[in-house]
Amino acid sequence: MMMEREVEIREIRDLLLLLNRKMDVLMGERETFSMMKVSEASLREFFEEEPECYSLDDLRVRYP
């Protein structure tokens, strides 16, 4: 009985460690996505003020 509890506790601990690692990955991805959105928003005004350097005629290849 005592041995079974120890095994169950060890399994629960292992699952919690795995869950924590997955949460860390998800939080890192969320932080990266948030930084990308902030960068996009902050650069939007800059690029809107820039003149167009190229036109569709400048393309060598066009995909339908």
N, CA, C and O atoms as a Tripos MOL2 file, in Angstrom:
@<TRIPOS>MOLECULE
protein
  256   255    64     0     0
PROTEIN
NO_CHARGES

@<TRIPOS>ATOM
      1 N           0.8220   -1.1980    0.0000 N.3       1 MET1
      2 CA          0.0000    0.0000    0.0000 C.3       1 MET1
      3 C           0.8650    1.2600    0.0000 C.2       1 MET1
      4 O           0.6340    2.1800   -0.7840 O.2       1 MET1
      5 N           1.8490    1.2920    0.8740 N.am      2 MET2
      6 CA          2.7260    2.4590    0.9610 C.3       2 MET2
      7 C           3.5490    2.6140   -0.3170 C.2       2 MET2
      8 O           3.7920    3.7280   -0.7800 O.2       2 MET2
      9 N           3.9720    1.4850   -0.8780 N.am      3 MET3
     10 CA          4.7630    1.5140   -2.0970 C.3       3 MET3
     11 C           3.9410    2.0560   -3.2610 C.2       3 MET3
     12 O           4.4510    2.8210   -4.0790 O.2       3 MET3
     13 N           2.6730    1.6640   -3.3360 N.am      4 GLU4
     14 CA          1.7860    2.1460   -4.3940 C.3       4 GLU4
     15 C           1.6320    3.6570   -4.3220 C.2       4 GLU4
     16 O           1.6170    4.3230   -5.3570 O.2       4 GLU4
     17 N           1.5190    4.1990   -3.1420 N.am      5 ARG5
     18 CA          1.3800    5.6490   -2.9730 C.3       5 ARG5
     19 C           2.6350    6.3750   -3.4380 C.2       5 ARG5
     20 O           2.5600    7.4240   -4.0770 O.2       5 ARG5
     21 N           3.7790    5.8050   -3.1110 N.am      6 GLU6
     22 CA          5.0380    6.4200   -3.5280 C.3       6 GLU6
     23 C           5.1550    6.4450   -5.0500 C.2       6 GLU6
     24 O           5.6070    7.4310   -5.6320 O.2       6 GLU6
     25 N           4.7460    5.3550   -5.6810 N.am      7 VAL7
     26 CA          4.7750    5.2780   -7.1480 C.3       7 VAL7
     27 C           3.8050    6.2970   -7.7390 C.2       7 VAL7
     28 O           4.1440    6.9960   -8.6940 O.2       7 VAL7
     29 N           2.6220    6.3830   -7.1840 N.am      8 GLU8
     30 CA          1.6300    7.3450   -7.6710 C.3       8 GLU8
     31 C           2.1230    8.7750   -7.4860 C.2       8 GLU8
     32 O           1.9520    9.6110   -8.3730 O.2       8 GLU8
     33 N           2.7250    9.0560   -6.3510 N.am      9 ILE9
     34 CA          3.2500   10.4040   -6.0990 C.3       9 ILE9
     35 C           4.3530   10.7280   -7.0880 C.2       9 ILE9
     36 O           4.4160   11.8450   -7.6000 O.2       9 ILE9
     37 N           5.2280    9.7610   -7.3650 N.am     10 ARG10
     38 CA          6.3150    9.9670   -8.3240 C.3      10 ARG10
     39 C           5.7420   10.2290   -9.7200 C.2      10 ARG10
     40 O           6.2320   11.1010  -10.4370 O.2      10 ARG10
     41 N           4.7080    9.4760  -10.1050 N.am     11 GLU11
     42 CA          4.0760    9.6750  -11.4070 C.3      11 GLU11
     43 C           3.4320   11.0570  -11.4970 C.2      11 GLU11
     44 O           3.5490   11.7340  -12.5180 O.2      11 GLU11
     45 N           2.7620   11.4670  -10.4440 N.am     12 ILE12
     46 CA          2.1400   12.7900  -10.4130 C.3      12 ILE12
     47 C           3.2060   13.8720  -10.5300 C.2      12 ILE12
     48 O           3.0310   14.8410  -11.2690 O.2      12 ILE12
     49 N           4.3080   13.7120   -9.8060 N.am     13 ARG13
     50 CA          5.4020   14.6850   -9.8620 C.3      13 ARG13
     51 C           5.9760   14.7780  -11.2760 C.2      13 ARG13
     52 O           6.2340   15.8730  -11.7760 O.2      13 ARG13
     53 N           6.1770   13.6140  -11.9230 N.am     14 ASP14
     54 CA          6.6970   13.6010  -13.2850 C.3      14 ASP14
     55 C           5.7430   14.2990  -14.2590 C.2      14 ASP14
     56 O           6.1720   15.0430  -15.1400 O.2      14 ASP14
     57 N           4.4490   14.0450  -14.0830 N.am     15 LEU15
     58 CA          3.4580   14.6970  -14.9410 C.3      15 LEU15
     59 C           3.4340   16.2070  -14.7160 C.2      15 LEU15
     60 O           3.2830   16.9730  -15.6680 O.2      15 LEU15
     61 N           3.5800   16.6310  -13.4840 N.am     16 LEU16
     62 CA          3.6120   18.0650  -13.1850 C.3      16 LEU16
     63 C           4.8450   18.7220  -13.7950 C.2      16 LEU16
     64 O           4.7630   19.8410  -14.3030 O.2      16 LEU16
     65 N           5.9840   18.0360  -13.7510 N.am     17 LEU17
     66 CA          7.2010   18.5770  -14.3670 C.3      17 LEU17
     67 C           7.0130   18.7270  -15.8770 C.2      17 LEU17
     68 O           7.4090   19.7370  -16.4590 O.2      17 LEU17
     69 N           6.4110   17.7220  -16.5020 N.am     18 LEU18
     70 CA          6.1420   17.7870  -17.9390 C.3      18 LEU18
     71 C           5.1840   18.9300  -18.2610 C.2      18 LEU18
     72 O           5.3910   19.6710  -19.2220 O.2      18 LEU18
     73 N           4.1510   19.0650  -17.4620 N.am     19 LEU19
     74 CA          3.1870   20.1440  -17.6490 C.3      19 LEU19
     75 C           3.8540   21.5110  -17.5020 C.2      19 LEU19
     76 O           3.5710   22.4230  -18.2790 O.2      19 LEU19
     77 N           4.7260   21.6570  -16.5230 N.am     20 ASN20
     78 CA          5.4440   22.9210  -16.3350 C.3      20 ASN20
     79 C           6.3280   23.2470  -17.5330 C.2      20 ASN20
     80 O           6.4110   24.4020  -17.9500 O.2      20 ASN20
     81 N           6.9870   22.2330  -18.0860 N.am     21 ARG21
     82 CA          7.8260   22.4750  -19.2780 C.3      21 ARG21
     83 C           6.9770   22.9350  -20.4530 C.2      21 ARG21
     84 O           7.3460   23.8630  -21.1730 O.2      21 ARG21
     85 N           5.8450   22.2840  -20.6390 N.am     22 LYS22
     86 CA          4.9520   22.6760  -21.7380 C.3      22 LYS22
     87 C           4.4140   24.0860  -21.5350 C.2      22 LYS22
     88 O           4.3000   24.8460  -22.4960 O.2      22 LYS22
     89 N           4.0860   24.4390  -20.3170 N.am     23 MET23
     90 CA          3.6040   25.7940  -20.0190 C.3      23 MET23
     91 C           4.6930   26.8250  -20.3060 C.2      23 MET23
     92 O           4.4100   27.9020  -20.8310 O.2      23 MET23
     93 N           5.9390   26.4930  -19.9610 N.am     24 ASP24
     94 CA          7.0470   27.3990  -20.2460 C.3      24 ASP24
     95 C           7.1910   27.6370  -21.7470 C.2      24 ASP24
     96 O           7.4230   28.7660  -22.1800 O.2      24 ASP24
     97 N           7.0550   26.5790  -22.5350 N.am     25 VAL25
     98 CA          7.1460   26.7050  -23.9940 C.3      25 VAL25
     99 C           6.0100   27.5910  -24.5080 C.2      25 VAL25
    100 O           6.2370   28.4890  -25.3200 O.2      25 VAL25
    101 N           4.8010   27.3380  -24.0380 N.am     26 LEU26
    102 CA          3.6540   28.1330  -24.4740 C.3      26 LEU26
    103 C           3.8050   29.6050  -24.0970 C.2      26 LEU26
    104 O           3.4800   30.4870  -24.8920 O.2      26 LEU26
    105 N           4.2900   29.8680  -22.9020 N.am     27 MET27
    106 CA          4.4760   31.2560  -22.4740 C.3      27 MET27
    107 C           5.5440   31.9320  -23.3290 C.2      27 MET27
    108 O           5.4040   33.1020  -23.6840 O.2      27 MET27
    109 N           6.6000   31.2100  -23.6580 N.am     28 GLY28
    110 CA          7.6390   31.7610  -24.5200 C.3      28 GLY28
    111 C           7.0980   32.0880  -25.9000 C.2      28 GLY28
    112 O           7.4180   33.1320  -26.4660 O.2      28 GLY28
    113 N           6.2730   31.1920  -26.4450 N.am     29 GLU29
    114 CA          5.6620   31.4430  -27.7500 C.3      29 GLU29
    115 C           4.7220   32.6410  -27.6920 C.2      29 GLU29
    116 O           4.6670   33.4450  -28.6220 O.2      29 GLU29
    117 N           3.9940   32.7520  -26.6070 N.am     30 ARG30
    118 CA          3.0650   33.8810  -26.4620 C.3      30 ARG30
    119 C           3.8290   35.1990  -26.3650 C.2      30 ARG30
    120 O           3.4220   36.2000  -26.9550 O.2      30 ARG30
    121 N           4.9350   35.1990  -25.6220 N.am     31 GLU31
    122 CA          5.7560   36.4060  -25.5130 C.3      31 GLU31
    123 C           6.3220   36.7910  -26.8740 C.2      31 GLU31
    124 O           6.3370   37.9690  -27.2340 O.2      31 GLU31
    125 N           6.7900   35.7970  -27.6330 N.am     32 THR32
    126 CA          7.3360   36.0640  -28.9680 C.3      32 THR32
    127 C           6.2590   36.6460  -29.8700 C.2      32 THR32
    128 O           6.5020   37.6270  -30.5730 O.2      32 THR32
    129 N           5.0770   36.0540  -29.8570 N.am     33 PHE33
    130 CA          3.9700   36.5510  -30.6750 C.3      33 PHE33
    131 C           3.6140   37.9810  -30.2850 C.2      33 PHE33
    132 O           3.3700   38.8200  -31.1520 O.2      33 PHE33
    133 N           3.5850   38.2580  -28.9960 N.am     34 SER34
    134 CA          3.2580   39.6070  -28.5230 C.3      34 SER34
    135 C           4.2940   40.6200  -28.9960 C.2      34 SER34
    136 O           3.9420   41.7210  -29.4190 O.2      34 SER34
    137 N           5.5670   40.2500  -28.9250 N.am     35 MET35
    138 CA          6.6160   41.1630  -29.3910 C.3      35 MET35
    139 C           6.5050   41.4070  -30.8880 C.2      35 MET35
    140 O           6.7390   42.5200  -31.3570 O.2      35 MET35
    141 N           6.1480   40.3690  -31.6410 N.am     36 MET36
    142 CA          5.9860   40.5310  -33.0840 C.3      36 MET36
    143 C           4.8290   41.4730  -33.3950 C.2      36 MET36
    144 O           4.9360   42.3010  -34.3000 O.2      36 MET36
    145 N           3.7300   41.3620  -32.6610 N.am     37 LYS37
    146 CA          2.5830   42.2430  -32.8880 C.3      37 LYS37
    147 C           2.9210   43.6900  -32.5480 C.2      37 LYS37
    148 O           2.5070   44.6070  -33.2570 O.2      37 LYS37
    149 N           3.6700   43.8990  -31.4660 N.am     38 VAL38
    150 CA          4.0820   45.2540  -31.0950 C.3      38 VAL38
    151 C           4.9960   45.8310  -32.1700 C.2      38 VAL38
    152 O           4.8520   46.9940  -32.5480 O.2      38 VAL38
    153 N           5.9280   45.0320  -32.6590 N.am     39 SER39
    154 CA          6.8330   45.4900  -33.7130 C.3      39 SER39
    155 C           6.0590   45.8440  -34.9740 C.2      39 SER39
    156 O           6.3170   46.8680  -35.6050 O.2      39 SER39
    157 N           5.1180   44.9960  -35.3300 N.am     40 GLU40
    158 CA          4.3110   45.2440  -36.5240 C.3      40 GLU40
    159 C           3.5420   46.5590  -36.3980 C.2      40 GLU40
    160 O           3.5000   47.3610  -37.3300 O.2      40 GLU40
    161 N           2.9400   46.7610  -35.2390 N.am     41 ALA41
    162 CA          2.1550   47.9820  -35.0250 C.3      41 ALA41
    163 C           3.0540   49.2200  -35.0230 C.2      41 ALA41
    164 O           2.6790   50.2600  -35.5650 O.2      41 ALA41
    165 N           4.2250   49.1120  -34.4230 N.am     42 SER42
    166 CA          5.0890   50.2840  -34.3430 C.3      42 SER42
    167 C           5.7300   50.6020  -35.6950 C.2      42 SER42
    168 O           6.0340   51.7640  -35.9660 O.2      42 SER42
    169 N           5.9390   49.6040  -36.5410 N.am     43 LEU43
    170 CA          6.5570   49.8480  -37.8470 C.3      43 LEU43
    171 C           5.5390   50.2060  -38.9240 C.2      43 LEU43
    172 O           5.9080   50.7160  -39.9820 O.2      43 LEU43
    173 N           4.2720   49.9440  -38.6640 N.am     44 ARG44
    174 CA          3.2480   50.2040  -39.6720 C.3      44 ARG44
    175 C           3.2640   51.6730  -40.1140 C.2      44 ARG44
    176 O           3.2650   51.9590  -41.3110 O.2      44 ARG44
    177 N           3.2770   52.5870  -39.1640 N.am     45 GLU45
    178 CA          3.2800   54.0100  -39.4990 C.3      45 GLU45
    179 C           4.5360   54.3840  -40.2870 C.2      45 GLU45
    180 O           4.4750   55.1680  -41.2350 O.2      45 GLU45
    181 N           5.6730   53.8160  -39.8840 N.am     46 PHE46
    182 CA          6.9210   54.1070  -40.5890 C.3      46 PHE46
    183 C           6.8300   53.6780  -42.0520 C.2      46 PHE46
    184 O           7.2030   54.4430  -42.9420 O.2      46 PHE46
    185 N           6.3450   52.4770  -42.3080 N.am     47 PHE47
    186 CA          6.2720   51.9870  -43.6780 C.3      47 PHE47
    187 C           5.1790   52.6750  -44.4860 C.2      47 PHE47
    188 O           5.3030   52.7970  -45.7050 O.2      47 PHE47
    189 N           4.1350   53.1170  -43.8440 N.am     48 GLU48
    190 CA          3.0780   53.8330  -44.5680 C.3      48 GLU48
    191 C           3.5930   55.1590  -45.1040 C.2      48 GLU48
    192 O           3.1170   55.6340  -46.1350 O.2      48 GLU48
    193 N           4.5570   55.7640  -44.4210 N.am     49 GLU49
    194 CA          5.1140   57.0460  -44.8460 C.3      49 GLU49
    195 C           6.2070   56.8920  -45.8930 C.2      49 GLU49
    196 O           6.5790   57.8720  -46.5390 O.2      49 GLU49
    197 N           6.7290   55.6780  -46.0740 N.am     50 GLU50
    198 CA          7.7890   55.4420  -47.0400 C.3      50 GLU50
    199 C           7.2050   55.3480  -48.4430 C.2      50 GLU50
    200 O           6.1230   54.7930  -48.6320 O.2      50 GLU50
    201 N           7.9230   55.8940  -49.4330 N.am     51 PRO51
    202 CA          7.4330   55.7750  -50.8180 C.3      51 PRO51
    203 C           7.5890   54.3350  -51.3130 C.2      51 PRO51
    204 O           8.4440   53.5870  -50.8380 O.2      51 PRO51
    205 N           6.7580   53.9720  -52.2620 N.am     52 GLU52
    206 CA          6.8580   52.6480  -52.8740 C.3      52 GLU52
    207 C           8.0910   52.6360  -53.7720 C.2      52 GLU52
    208 O           8.2170   53.4610  -54.6770 O.2      52 GLU52
    209 N           8.9740   51.7210  -53.5230 N.am     53 CYS53
    210 CA         10.2090   51.6160  -54.3130 C.3      53 CYS53
    211 C          10.0090   50.7760  -55.5610 C.2      53 CYS53
    212 O          10.6820   50.9850  -56.5700 O.2      53 CYS53
    213 N           9.0950   49.8350  -55.4950 N.am     54 TYR54
    214 CA          8.8920   48.9180  -56.6050 C.3      54 TYR54
    215 C           7.4210   48.8590  -56.9590 C.2      54 TYR54
    216 O           6.5470   49.1050  -56.1280 O.2      54 TYR54
    217 N           7.1730   48.5280  -58.2070 N.am     55 SER55
    218 CA          5.7960   48.3530  -58.6580 C.3      55 SER55
    219 C           5.6250   46.9100  -59.1310 C.2      55 SER55
    220 O           6.5870   46.1420  -59.1260 O.2      55 SER55
    221 N           4.4360   46.5450  -59.5290 N.am     56 LEU56
    222 CA          4.1940   45.2030  -60.0450 C.3      56 LEU56
    223 C           4.9770   44.9550  -61.3320 C.2      56 LEU56
    224 O           5.3330   43.8140  -61.6290 O.2      56 LEU56
    225 N           5.2460   46.0030  -62.0920 N.am     57 ASP57
    226 CA          6.0200   45.8620  -63.3280 C.3      57 ASP57
    227 C           7.4690   45.4630  -63.0490 C.2      57 ASP57
    228 O           8.1350   44.9060  -63.9220 O.2      57 ASP57
    229 N           7.9590   45.7430  -61.8440 N.am     58 ASP58
    230 CA          9.3360   45.4020  -61.5010 C.3      58 ASP58
    231 C           9.5170   43.9080  -61.1810 C.2      58 ASP58
    232 O          10.6440   43.4180  -61.1150 O.2      58 ASP58
    233 N           8.4300   43.2070  -60.9880 N.am     59 LEU59
    234 CA          8.5210   41.7690  -60.6610 C.3      59 LEU59
    235 C           9.0090   40.9600  -61.8390 C.2      59 LEU59
    236 O           8.5820   41.1900  -62.9700 O.2      59 LEU59
    237 N           9.8960   40.0190  -61.5900 N.am     60 ARG60
    238 CA         10.3750   39.1360  -62.6510 C.3      60 ARG60
    239 C           9.4380   37.9450  -62.8140 C.2      60 ARG60
    240 O           9.2560   37.4380  -63.9220 O.2      60 ARG60
    241 N           8.8530   37.5070  -61.7260 N.am     61 VAL61
    242 CA          7.9560   36.3430  -61.7450 C.3      61 VAL61
    243 C           6.6660   36.7340  -61.0370 C.2      61 VAL61
    244 O           6.6730   37.3520  -59.9720 O.2      61 VAL61
    245 N           5.5800   36.3600  -61.6550 N.am     62 ARG62
    246 CA          4.2620   36.5940  -61.0300 C.3      62 ARG62
    247 C           3.5550   35.2650  -60.8890 C.2      62 ARG62
    248 O           3.4890   34.4740  -61.8290 O.2      62 ARG62
    249 N           3.0400   35.0380  -59.7320 N.am     63 TYR63
    250 CA          2.2790   33.8150  -59.4970 C.3      63 TYR63
    251 C           0.8020   34.1390  -59.5320 C.2      63 TYR63
    252 O           0.3700   35.1650  -59.0080 O.2      63 TYR63
    253 N           0.0280   33.2610  -60.1510 N.am     64 PRO64
    254 CA         -1.4250   33.5350  -60.2450 C.3      64 PRO64
    255 C          -2.1020   33.4700  -58.9020 C.2      64 PRO64
    256 O          -3.3120   33.6750  -58.8100 O.2      64 PRO64
@<TRIPOS>BOND
     1     1     2 1
     2     2     3 1
     3     3     4 2
     4     3     5 am
     5     5     6 1
     6     6     7 1
     7     7     8 2
     8     7     9 am
     9     9    10 1
    10    10    11 1
    11    11    12 2
    12    11    13 am
    13    13    14 1
    14    14    15 1
    15    15    16 2
    16    15    17 am
    17    17    18 1
    18    18    19 1
    19    19    20 2
    20    19    21 am
    21    21    22 1
    22    22    23 1
    23    23    24 2
    24    23    25 am
    25    25    26 1
    26    26    27 1
    27    27    28 2
    28    27    29 am
    29    29    30 1
    30    30    31 1
    31    31    32 2
    32    31    33 am
    33    33    34 1
    34    34    35 1
    35    35    36 2
    36    35    37 am
    37    37    38 1
    38    38    39 1
    39    39    40 2
    40    39    41 am
    41    41    42 1
    42    42    43 1
    43    43    44 2
    44    43    45 am
    45    45    46 1
    46    46    47 1
    47    47    48 2
    48    47    49 am
    49    49    50 1
    50    50    51 1
    51    51    52 2
    52    51    53 am
    53    53    54 1
    54    54    55 1
    55    55    56 2
    56    55    57 am
    57    57    58 1
    58    58    59 1
    59    59    60 2
    60    59    61 am
    61    61    62 1
    62    62    63 1
    63    63    64 2
    64    63    65 am
    65    65    66 1
    66    66    67 1
    67    67    68 2
    68    67    69 am
    69    69    70 1
    70    70    71 1
    71    71    72 2
    72    71    73 am
    73    73    74 1
    74    74    75 1
    75    75    76 2
    76    75    77 am
    77    77    78 1
    78    78    79 1
    79    79    80 2
    80    79    81 am
    81    81    82 1
    82    82    83 1
    83    83    84 2
    84    83    85 am
    85    85    86 1
    86    86    87 1
    87    87    88 2
    88    87    89 am
    89    89    90 1
    90    90    91 1
    91    91    92 2
    92    91    93 am
    93    93    94 1
    94    94    95 1
    95    95    96 2
    96    95    97 am
    97    97    98 1
    98    98    99 1
    99    99   100 2
   100    99   101 am
   101   101   102 1
   102   102   103 1
   103   103   104 2
   104   103   105 am
   105   105   106 1
   106   106   107 1
   107   107   108 2
   108   107   109 am
   109   109   110 1
   110   110   111 1
   111   111   112 2
   112   111   113 am
   113   113   114 1
   114   114   115 1
   115   115   116 2
   116   115   117 am
   117   117   118 1
   118   118   119 1
   119   119   120 2
   120   119   121 am
   121   121   122 1
   122   122   123 1
   123   123   124 2
   124   123   125 am
   125   125   126 1
   126   126   127 1
   127   127   128 2
   128   127   129 am
   129   129   130 1
   130   130   131 1
   131   131   132 2
   132   131   133 am
   133   133   134 1
   134   134   135 1
   135   135   136 2
   136   135   137 am
   137   137   138 1
   138   138   139 1
   139   139   140 2
   140   139   141 am
   141   141   142 1
   142   142   143 1
   143   143   144 2
   144   143   145 am
   145   145   146 1
   146   146   147 1
   147   147   148 2
   148   147   149 am
   149   149   150 1
   150   150   151 1
   151   151   152 2
   152   151   153 am
   153   153   154 1
   154   154   155 1
   155   155   156 2
   156   155   157 am
   157   157   158 1
   158   158   159 1
   159   159   160 2
   160   159   161 am
   161   161   162 1
   162   162   163 1
   163   163   164 2
   164   163   165 am
   165   165   166 1
   166   166   167 1
   167   167   168 2
   168   167   169 am
   169   169   170 1
   170   170   171 1
   171   171   172 2
   172   171   173 am
   173   173   174 1
   174   174   175 1
   175   175   176 2
   176   175   177 am
   177   177   178 1
   178   178   179 1
   179   179   180 2
   180   179   181 am
   181   181   182 1
   182   182   183 1
   183   183   184 2
   184   183   185 am
   185   185   186 1
   186   186   187 1
   187   187   188 2
   188   187   189 am
   189   189   190 1
   190   190   191 1
   191   191   192 2
   192   191   193 am
   193   193   194 1
   194   194   195 1
   195   195   196 2
   196   195   197 am
   197   197   198 1
   198   198   199 1
   199   199   200 2
   200   199   201 am
   201   201   202 1
   202   202   203 1
   203   203   204 2
   204   203   205 am
   205   205   206 1
   206   206   207 1
   207   207   208 2
   208   207   209 am
   209   209   210 1
   210   210   211 1
   211   211   212 2
   212   211   213 am
   213   213   214 1
   214   214   215 1
   215   215   216 2
   216   215   217 am
   217   217   218 1
   218   218   219 1
   219   219   220 2
   220   219   221 am
   221   221   222 1
   222   222   223 1
   223   223   224 2
   224   223   225 am
   225   225   226 1
   226   226   227 1
   227   227   228 2
   228   227   229 am
   229   229   230 1
   230   230   231 1
   231   231   232 2
   232   231   233 am
   233   233   234 1
   234   234   235 1
   235   235   236 2
   236   235   237 am
   237   237   238 1
   238   238   239 1
   239   239   240 2
   240   239   241 am
   241   241   242 1
   242   242   243 1
   243   243   244 2
   244   243   245 am
   245   245   246 1
   246   246   247 1
   247   247   248 2
   248   247   249 am
   249   249   250 1
   250   250   251 1
   251   251   252 2
   252   251   253 am
   253   253   254 1
   254   254   255 1
   255   255   256 2
@<TRIPOS>SUBSTRUCTURE
     1 MET1         2 RESIDUE 1 A MET
     2 MET2         6 RESIDUE 1 A MET
     3 MET3        10 RESIDUE 1 A MET
     4 GLU4        14 RESIDUE 1 A GLU
     5 ARG5        18 RESIDUE 1 A ARG
     6 GLU6        22 RESIDUE 1 A GLU
     7 VAL7        26 RESIDUE 1 A VAL
     8 GLU8        30 RESIDUE 1 A GLU
     9 ILE9        34 RESIDUE 1 A ILE
    10 ARG10       38 RESIDUE 1 A ARG
    11 GLU11       42 RESIDUE 1 A GLU
    12 ILE12       46 RESIDUE 1 A ILE
    13 ARG13       50 RESIDUE 1 A ARG
    14 ASP14       54 RESIDUE 1 A ASP
    15 LEU15       58 RESIDUE 1 A LEU
    16 LEU16       62 RESIDUE 1 A LEU
    17 LEU17       66 RESIDUE 1 A LEU
    18 LEU18       70 RESIDUE 1 A LEU
    19 LEU19       74 RESIDUE 1 A LEU
    20 ASN20       78 RESIDUE 1 A ASN
    21 ARG21       82 RESIDUE 1 A ARG
    22 LYS22       86 RESIDUE 1 A LYS
    23 MET23       90 RESIDUE 1 A MET
    24 ASP24       94 RESIDUE 1 A ASP
    25 VAL25       98 RESIDUE 1 A VAL
    26 LEU26      102 RESIDUE 1 A LEU
    27 MET27      106 RESIDUE 1 A MET
    28 GLY28      110 RESIDUE 1 A GLY
    29 GLU29      114 RESIDUE 1 A GLU
    30 ARG30      118 RESIDUE 1 A ARG
    31 GLU31      122 RESIDUE 1 A GLU
    32 THR32      126 RESIDUE 1 A THR
    33 PHE33      130 RESIDUE 1 A PHE
    34 SER34      134 RESIDUE 1 A SER
    35 MET35      138 RESIDUE 1 A MET
    36 MET36      142 RESIDUE 1 A MET
    37 LYS37      146 RESIDUE 1 A LYS
    38 VAL38      150 RESIDUE 1 A VAL
    39 SER39      154 RESIDUE 1 A SER
    40 GLU40      158 RESIDUE 1 A GLU
    41 ALA41      162 RESIDUE 1 A ALA
    42 SER42      166 RESIDUE 1 A SER
    43 LEU43      170 RESIDUE 1 A LEU
    44 ARG44      174 RESIDUE 1 A ARG
    45 GLU45      178 RESIDUE 1 A GLU
    46 PHE46      182 RESIDUE 1 A PHE
    47 PHE47      186 RESIDUE 1 A PHE
    48 GLU48      190 RESIDUE 1 A GLU
    49 GLU49      194 RESIDUE 1 A GLU
    50 GLU50      198 RESIDUE 1 A GLU
    51 PRO51      202 RESIDUE 1 A PRO
    52 GLU52      206 RESIDUE 1 A GLU
    53 CYS53      210 RESIDUE 1 A CYS
    54 TYR54      214 RESIDUE 1 A TYR
    55 SER55      218 RESIDUE 1 A SER
    56 LEU56      222 RESIDUE 1 A LEU
    57 ASP57      226 RESIDUE 1 A ASP
    58 ASP58      230 RESIDUE 1 A ASP
    59 LEU59      234 RESIDUE 1 A LEU
    60 ARG60      238 RESIDUE 1 A ARG
    61 VAL61      242 RESIDUE 1 A VAL
    62 ARG62      246 RESIDUE 1 A ARG
    63 TYR63      250 RESIDUE 1 A TYR
    64 PRO64      254 RESIDUE 1 A PRO
